[in-house]
Amino acid sequence: MESPVGEVTGTSDKLPVEEQLKMIREMLPDATKIGILYTTSEANSVSAIEEYKSLVKKYDFELVEKESQQRQMYPLRQMIC
């Protein structure tokens, strides 16, 4: 296989999880819980929730997670009830 020629570009949809937690803590200093809705059918959602789990204690939060196995997320009201 030949080596690529020229510049290589790409994109990422990785969430800035730690930056989000830091911002939430700064904006809501009395918050004790944060909730995350995610779908288990998408690998990036599963990896993001794992990162949240590993960092929430650092920012003194309790993580409340709600998962969906559907590709299409249900309306929020149905998800949290």
Helices and strands as residue ranges (DSSP letters): H 17-27, E 33-39, H 43-55, G 56-59, E 62-68, H 76-80
